[in-house]
């Protein structure tokens, strides 16, 4: 997500917060949300565009598309490759166990 997309999302969120205002005591919460959103929009307009890599695979760098993958930090293929690699590198054969037990 770049700054332009983030600003568009924040503008949408601001419109959502505005729809909750009904001229009662709960409006203060929504107005504070709108003020915070406006500050975030101003900050994004001033700062250089930074590429968000938080939703990319930690191994290959491709964009993660599912929530499960985002939580893990790996796509399904890289996760499978990683687990296979860990399993192969840490695999202890029966012969190794018997040798260790004999020593």
Protein Blocks (a to p, Z undefined) as FASTA:
>chain_A
ZZklmmmmmmmmmmmmmmmpgoiaklmmmmmmmmmmmmmmmmmmmpccdddfklccfklo
pacfbfklmmnopafklmmmmmmmmmmmmpccfklmmmmmmZZ
